[in-house]
Structures are given as C-alpha cells and as structure tokens.
Amino acid sequence: MSTHSVEKIGGTSMSDYAAVRDNIVLKPAEGDSLYNRIFVVSAYGGVTDKLLEHKKSGQPGVFGLFSGSIQDESWREALEALQKQLLEINATLFPEENLRKEADRFIGERLESARQCLDDLHSLCLHGHFSLDDHLETVREMLASIGEAHSAWNTARLLQRDGVNARFVDLTGWKSERHIPLDQRIREAFHGLDLGSELPIATGYAHSEEGLMGTFDRGYSEMTFSRIAVLTGAREAVIHKEFHLSSADPRLVGEANAVPIGRTNYDVADQLANLGMEAIHPRAAKGLRQSDIPLRVKNTFEPEHAGTLITGDYVSDTPCAEIIAGCKGVYAIEVFDQNMAGNINKYDTEILAVIRRFSGHIVSKDINANTITHYLATSLKTVKRIRGALEELFEESEVNQQKVAIVSAIGSDMKISGLLAKTVQALAEHKVSVMAMHQSMRQVDMQFVVNEEDYDTAIKALHSHLVEVHDHGEAICLAS
C-alpha cells in the first residue's frame, strides 16, 4: 500500500517561505511523518507572468516581448528587471551572506544562459533563412523553467538550513543533451530517492520531448504534479493554495458567507476548470482519477482545516449546489442562417474548425433550428479574427458577437425538482436578465448567460438562495 503523498504548492503560497515551512512542511497530516512526501513547487507569485506574459491582462513579459518583434530588443530590459527582482527575493530569504551568494549564483547562471540563447537566436533570425516562429515554443519552455528552478532550489536550500533533509529535484532538463518523454524524466529523477528519509522539492516545470506547454500552457505544473503522483503510486495528491476551494469567491459574497466545499468529485472539478477556475487542469485530473488517487485542496494559511477532498466516486448525501462560479469577459459569437435548418451538423463542424484554428476556448454553446452560438473565453482580438473568418466562410449568414458573462451553479448531485425554477426566480428577484441558460442531463451544473454588468449581482443572488440558506457551518461536507 502506498504511504507517501505528492503535494503541490502554489505561487502565492511559495512567496511566504515561513508559512510553507511551518504550515506545510513541518505540519504533516496527523499520524504521518515529516518525510514520505514529495513537493512540487510553482514559481514565486508573479514571476512566471514576468517570464512569459501576465496570465490575466496579457501584458507581455520577456517571452512576449521577444516573440513580438525580432527588431525590438525591449526583452533585454525586461530580463534585467526580472533578474533584479529575483535577486531581491533571494535577499529577503537568505540573511546569511554565504547562502545568499550561493542562491544568487544558481539563478544568475540560469538567467545568463537564457540570455545567451536569446541573443544567439536573435542574431540568427535576423537572416532571412531562419524564422523566429520555428523556435518560439522552445523559447517559451526554456523561460518558463527558470521560475520553478529558482523557487525549488531556494526552498530545498532553506529547508536544509532549517534542519530538514530536503533534496532539490531538477526536472527542467537544463543543458540536458537528451530529449526524453515526461514519464521517463520523472522516473529517472526519482530513481534511488529514499522517501522515508529525504524530502524531494521538485520543479513544477518538467522538460519533455513532447513539450508540456504546447498542450497545457500555464497548467504545466499541474501536469507535472499529476504524473509524479501517478508514476510514484501516491496514496493522495494535495494542492496547497492561498485560499480554500469555497462555495463562491469570498471577495464577492463575503468571507463570512463563503464556506469550504469539503468534499466533491472530479466531475465538479472539470466544470470549474471549464470556467477558468481550476482546482486542477482536466488532463492532470484525468490521470489521478484513473489511478484512483484522491486530490485534496488545502489552504496554506489554515493548516488545521482538512480542506476539500476530491474523488472520483463522491456524490453528496443530499442533492445540493456546492459552488457558485462563473467567468466574465466571455464573447458570444452567434451564426444565424435560414439554410441551417436540417443541416446543423455541417455548419457546426465548420464553425468549430474555425474556432479551433484560432485557439478559442469554448465555455458553452447553444443550438436551435437556424442558429448556433458559441460562448468563448478569449481575447477581443481573437474574437474578431474568428468572426472575420466565419463571415468569409458563410457569406449569406448573419454573424454577431456580444460580450457577456456566465454564472454557474455546480454540484456533485443537483437532481432536485424545481431547482432550475428556483434559480431563475432568484436571478429575477435581483433584476438579472437571463439571456440564455443550459442544464445537461448529468445535472451537475446549470449555466446562465447574463449581461456582464450583472455578473457580481448574479453570483451573490445564487449563493444567497442556493448555499447560504443551508447554514453549512465549517464546510458543506467535512473532509476526512
């Protein structure tokens, strides 16, 4: 029987070393030892944004600036500013001069190597025979790896200083002469490690011949975490965040009203991921689910709380809505054509091909006899490209776009007679106009398309009527 856990620490939590040490590393689950755990760490909060681009605003970091124009050298200034920031982080973590110099030397070598690579590529691509686009995926992976290498090395060294037998496990493949599959890299890195007496601190980025970022982009650390758990046969996977997986965003409904979920299943986690509120990337969750590894989401700053346990087979004892979530900045792209009636399949296939070509993320869709509407969580620039391509493809169709928001009630079992009517009534009482709504036969979620300016009101209304009325207490269902 497996005795170890694999635990991922998020970026915001990583930025508070004392909390990571005292609330996570030195506070194992009751009955567990300090060891028999593997930690997978994210970069410090905000660092990956500076290396790549801001996750929410899209403001370019080093990669964004480098890839934007081969003639523009603003990436150099961004890299210098980043190096200054990383050294400042080191200065706050390592008051001891000898350790700080050691830490500065480690990250300095990585940054200088990256700078040399970018310089060489920049020079090469000034010649007409070489295309920058051919190398951008590799550049993105190289830059992403720097953040996790920095935080993992630092954490391992700090824990060693504080009396823990920690070991830095570098999965980045830095200067590796071999390109190997992800699973092989993980197996080789952990071969020979004694989990009973060593505490591995592994990088959230792992280099592989297939490339993680092409498929998972910023979700790559969750895939690394998942594969480590699966390949090492973990008894439990744990994600430490700066907040609980709660019934709604506490900033919207109030901290006193939001309640930890406590228990749910991977189906609910998938619905959250679809809305951009990931407990874990769906592909990463798939491996855990298939291997029957439970996932626990914990709040770093409330270590005594059991958090939320996610399993494949959990269904709430009493049908209920467990979480109210949603996303703003969604674009509805509507294609209307009188000739669509009786020919939906052809239109839908061609519309999906266009959306896929521009990498638009579909949150939801609806169809009637002559209209197909896709709700996309993507940038306005991408939406305009998709609309232009659709208008060119369907010259006789009407193609419209509108900015909306989606609000969703989600639960492991929501087969409650009259729940849909009750939910619509709650929105109507708060003067929220429902533009569209969806409920699948699985009855694990209900989605409502509303005007973007009604988003906050809709979240609070649904949470008040579907969650707060039950006075759940410490959690909707206490995790074991």
N, C-alpha and C positions, 0 to 999 in steps of 0.2 A: 504494500500500500504506500502511496506517495506521502511523503512527510514534509515537503517543502512548498513554499508559496513563491509566486513571482509577482512583484509589486512595482507599479509604475508611478512615478512622482511627476506631477505637472509642473509647468514652468513657473507659475506664481508661487507655488509651494517651494520650489527649488531656490527661489530668491531669498528665502528665510532659512538659512542653514540651521540655526538654533532650533527652530520648530521641527525641521526634518530630523535632526538628531534626537531631540528629546521626545517628540510626539510620535515618531515613526520607527526609527532605527532602534532606539533604546526602550521602546514600548511595544514589544511583540504581542500578538494575541495571547489571551490567558492560556497558560499551560504550554506555550511554545517557548523555545529558546531564542537567544539573540540571533543565532545562525539558522540554517535551514531556510534561508530566504534569498532570493535573487532580486536585486533592484535594477530597474530600467529607468533612466532619468531623461527628462526633457532638458532643453537649453534653458538658461535663466530667462525669466519673463522679459519679453520684448526683443531678445537677441535674434531670434530667427526672423522676426519682422525686419530687423536691420540688415540681416544677411540676404534675405530674399525680397519680400515686399510685405507691407502691412496687411495682416490677414483680413481685416475688415475694410479699411479705407482704400487699399490697393496702392498706397504711396510706395514708390519704388525704393528698395534697399540696394545693396551692392549688385545683386544679380539683376534687378530691374533696370538699373542704370547701365550696367554693362551690356545687357541684351537690347537696350533701347536704340542704341546707335553706335556703330563702330568708330565713328568720328568723335564722339563725345567721351571725354575722359573724366567725367564727374564721379565715376565709380571709385577712382583713386582717393578722392577726398572722403567719400563715404566709408571706404575701408580704413582709412586713417582714423576717422572719427570713431569707428567701431572698435579699433584696437585700443584707443584711449579709454573707451567705455569698459572694455573687458579688463584692462589693467586696473581701472578704478574698482571694479568688482573684486579683483584679487586683493587690492589694498585693504578693502573692508573685511575680507575673510581671513587674511593672514597677517596678523600683527607682528609675527616673528619674521624678521628680515630674511633669514635664510630660506624659510619656506616660501615667502612671497617671491623671492628671486627664482626659486625652482618653478613655481607656478607661472611666473611671467615668461620664463624661458620656454616652457612647454607650449603655451598658446602663441607665443611670439614666433616659434618655429613653424607652427601650422599656418599662421597668417602670412608669414613671409613666403612660404612655399606656395600658398594660394595666389599671392600677388605675382610671383614669378610666372606661374601658369597663365594667369590672365594677361600679363604683359606679352608673353610669347604668343598666345592666341590672338591678341590684339594686333600684333605685328604681322602675323601670318595672314590674318583675314583682310589686311589692307591690300593684299594682292588679289586680283580678280579670280584666280583659280580656286580660292578657298572661300567657303560660305560659313559665316558665323552660326547660322541656324543649325548646321550639322552637328555642332558641338554644345549647344545650349543646355541640353538635358544633362550632359556630363558635368558642365559647369555648375548647374543648379544643385546636383547631388553633392559635388565637392564642397560648395559653400555651406549647404545645409549641415554637413557633417561636423563643421567646426564648432557650432554651438553646443552640441551634445558632448563632443570630446572635451570641451572646456569644462562643462559642469560635472561630467562624470569623473574626470581626473581630479578636479578640485575636491569633490565630495569624498572620493576614496582617500585622498591625502589628508583631509581634515579629520576623517574618522580614524585613520591610523594614528594621527596626533592625539586623538581623544581616547585611545586605548582599544579601538575595535580593529580586528584583523580583517580589514577591508582590502579588496583587490580590484584594481581598475581593469575592466574587460573592454577592450577597444574593438568594436565591430565595424569601424568605419573603413577598414581596408586601406588606410592611409599609406601611400607609397607601395602598396602591395603589387607584386608582379603577376598575381593570378586573379582572374575573374571567375568566381565560383558562385554556385547557387546560394540563395539565402540560407536554406536549411543546412547546407554543408558548412557555411561560415559559422553558424551558431553552434553546430555540433563540435567543430574543431576548437572554437573558443572556450567551450565549457568542458571539453575533454580533460580529465585529470583533476578538475577542481573538487576539493573536499568541502561540500556544502555544510558539513557538520562543524567545520572549524574555520571556514573562510566566508566572507560576506562579499559576493561579487557586486560591483557597481558597473553596470553595462551601459553603453551609449544607446540612446534611443534611435539613432540612425545606424543602419547596418547596410554596408555595401554589398551588392549582389550583381551578378552578370545580367539579370533581367531588369534591374533598376526598380526601386520602390516608388520613386516619386512620379514616374510616368503613370502609375496606376492609382496611388494613394495620395499623391501630392503631400499636403501638410499632415495627413493622417499616418505618415510613415512610421512614427514612433509607436503607434498603437499596433501596427502590424508586426513590428519587431518584438514588442511585448507579448503579443499573442503567440507568435511562433516559438518564442523561448518557453512559454508556458506549456505549449503542446509537445514540443520536442523533448523537454526535460521531465514531462509527466507530472506537472504540478498538481497539488490537491486543490489549490484555489488561486485565482488571479485577483489582484487587488489594484485599484486605481486610487491614488491619493490626490484629491483636488482641494482647492481653497474654499469649496462650498459643498453642501450636501446635494445629492440628487433629490430635488424637492418637488412638491406638488405644483409649484409655479415659481417664477423668478421673484425672489423676495423683494427686489428693488421695485417691482410693480405692485405686488399685492401686500407688501409689508412683511417684515421679518416675523412679526408675531402671528401672522396668518399662514405663512408658508410652512409646510410640515414635511420632513423627510419621508420618502416613499416606503423605505424599509424592506419591502420585497416586491419583485416584479419579474418579468421574463424577457428573453431575448427578442421576442416579437415587439414588445413595447420599446426596447432599445433601438430596434430598427426604425420604428416610427419617429422617434426623436431624432435619429441621425438624418432621416429624410428631410426634417425641418431645419437641419443645420445645428441642432443642439445635441451634439454627440455625447453619449455616455461612452461609446466606443465605435470605431468605424465598423460598418456592417460586415466587411470582409474579414476583419480581425475577429469580430464576434462569431463568425461562422466557424472558425477553427476551434474556438473554445466550446461552442455549442456541440459540435460534432464529437469532440473529445470528452464531453460531459464534465467540463471544468467550470465550476461556478465563478461568477465575477462579482466582486464586492467593490462598491464605490464608497470611499470614506472621506470625511472632512479632516484635513490635516490639523486643523486648529480645534477640533473636538475629538481627541483620540479615544475618549471613553465610549463614544457613541459607536454602535456596531455598524452604522452606515446602511447602505442598501444592497441587498444580495440579489443578484440576477441569475436565474437558472433557466433551463430550457423548458421545464415542466410546470413551473409555478402558475397557479390560477388563484385569484383571490377567493377567499371563503364566501364572501358576499359580493355580488356584482357591483362595481362602482367605478367612477372615474378616478384614476390615480394621479394624473398630472394634466395641467392645462399649459399648453405650449403653443408656439407659433413662430412666424417669421414675417418681418416687414420687408419692403423693397422687392416684392415679388411682381413680376410682369406677366399679365395675362395677354397671350397672343391668340387672337380669335380668327379663324378662317371660315368664312361663310360662302357657300356656293350651292345654288339651286340644283346643280347636277350631282351633288354629293349623295343625295338620297338614293339608296340602293347600291352605292359604290363607296361606302365608308372605308372599307379596307384599303383600297388603292390610295385614297387621299391620306389616310392615317400613316401608311407606310412611307409615303414620300415626305410628309411633314416631319416625321421622326428622323428621317435620314438627314434633313436639313439641320434640325436641332442638334443631332449628333455631330455633324460636320463642324459646328461652331462650339461644341462642348458645352451646350446649355444644360443646366441641371433642372430636371423636371420634378417639381414638388407634387403636382397633381394635374389632372386633366378631366374634362367632361366632354361628352359627345351627345348630340341629338341627330335628327334626320339629315340636317344640312349644315351643321356647324361643329367644328372641333376646336376646343380651347385648351391650350397648354399653359400651365402656370409655372413660370421659370424663375428660379433664384439665380440671377446672373446680372452682369453689368448692363447699363443702358446701351453702351457701345455694342455689346454682343447682341442685344435685343434688336437693335437697328439693323445689324447685319443679317440676322435671321429673318426679320420682316422683309428686307430688301430681296433676299433670295426667294422667299415664299411668293412675293408679288411677281417676281420674274418667272417663277415656275407655274403659278396659277394666275394667268393674266386676266381671266374673267371672274376671279373670286374677289371678295371684299376681305382685306386683311387689316385687322385693327389691333391696337395694343393699348393697354391701360395698366397703370401702376396700382397694385392692391396689396392687401395683407392677408395672411391665412392664420386662422386661430383654430386650434385643435384640442379636443378632449380625448385623452388616451387612457386605456386601462387594460389589464390582462383579461378582464371579462366585463363587458358592458352590455350584456344581454338583459336589459331592463326595459320592461314595457313602459312606453311613454317617455323614455329618457330624451329622445330626439325632440319631441314636442316641448318638453320642459326646458331644454337647452335653447331652442329657438325663442321661447317665451322670455327667458332670462335676457337674451340679447334685445328683444323688442322692448322690454321694460326700461332698458337703458338707452333706448332710441338708436340702437345699432342696426343699420340696414344690412340684411344678408343678401349678397349678390349671387352667391352660388353655395351649394352645400353637397357633401359627399359622405356616404357611410357604406362601407363594404360589408359583405355577408359575414366576414370573420368577426365583425363587431368588436374590434379592439381600438378603433378610433372614429371620431366624427370630425370632419373638416368644414370650416365656414370661411368663405371668401368675403371679406369686408373692405370698406374703404380704409386706406392706410391711416388716416387721422383717427379712426375708431379703434385702432389696434389695442391701445392700453385699456380703454374702457371695456372692450370685449373680453380681454384676459381677466380683468378684475371681476366682471359680471359672472363669467362662467365659474371662476374659482369660488366666488361667494356662494353661488347656487348649487354647485356640484361637490365641492370639497369642504368648505368651511362649515357648512350646516351640520356636518357629521361629528365635529369636535374630536378629531382622531387622537389628539394627545401628542405623545413623543414621536410617533410615526404612524403611517396609515396601516402598516403591518410590521411589527417589530422583527428585525432580522435576528437570526440566531448567531 
